[in-house]
Amino acid sequence: MSWHRRHLLTLEELSLVEIDQIHATAAAFKRTLSRSVKKVPALRGKTIVNLFLEPSTRTRMAFDMAAKRLSADVISLDAASSSTSKGETLRDTAENIQALQADMIVIRHAAAGSPLYLSRILDIPVINAGDGAHEHPTQGLLDTFTMKEHLGSLRGRKVVILGDILFSRVARSNIHALVKMGAAVTLVGPSTLVPHWFTELGVQVSHDLRGALADAEVVMLLRIQHERQATGHFPSLGEYTSMFGLNKTRASWLDPRAIIMHPGPINRGVEIDSDLADGERSVILEQVTNGIAVRMAVLYLCAGGQPENVMPTE
């Protein structure tokens, strides 16, 4: 089946077939990343602009690396180096990037809906690298890709997402992907950060950490999104950690085969202890590595590539 989308804006709008196509394409690209020559010529001659108007380390570097592995030319802009700091509108910035003959724009922005807005006014593909507390589709794709590497099919698999769900775009993207893939998802955290209405998305909500961890096959930790919270949603970080932080004792409630995930950046000693973040069950750095292959797949497909044509010659 061929790929028809020019943009990647949300996982909510993707079908299960499309998610599988991205994962299969990413798996093919991942094989190329283990070779001595890691570049493939898939996007040679294309120019990709990374417009990151919100702070980022992993996502920005992974998109940068992915584009270069595809042999594209890459230009990266952040808030400090773009004219938005002088008052230029997002529309003007984006239209200037298009006028400079860019072939694709990857955008991270604090305002939910920014990528959708750009997709409606530009003639080039737009990739969402995180828009406010709305979605972070490539993170959801790399997380589910990593889970599949460890568990195979996710149908019926039990995934716990623990932490600040309310303000997390990572949680939303993962929920949309996991529900479509047939996983049984439980959200856990303080009631102020995990409101009951999330059940409308096809997941369970629990405030009983021990009960939720008991049969989990995957535990995904999320950091507290201070920058998106207008008011305090719990008394203090210390109290959050004492109730919901994943420490050695709470990890003992898990099945020994369960994997521990985190999209980063990690607040060590808050949502997870360092020993667990660096331990044998942690796949946190695998997530980072897989982020390159998944973003290669997204850039390649949205630039017009087809899943069945992805395998480069050795």
Summary of the structure (lengths in Angstrom):
residues: 314
radius of gyration: 19.3
end to end distance: 24.3
largest distance: 56.6
contacts: 1068
relative contact order: 0.17
helix: 42%
strand: 16%
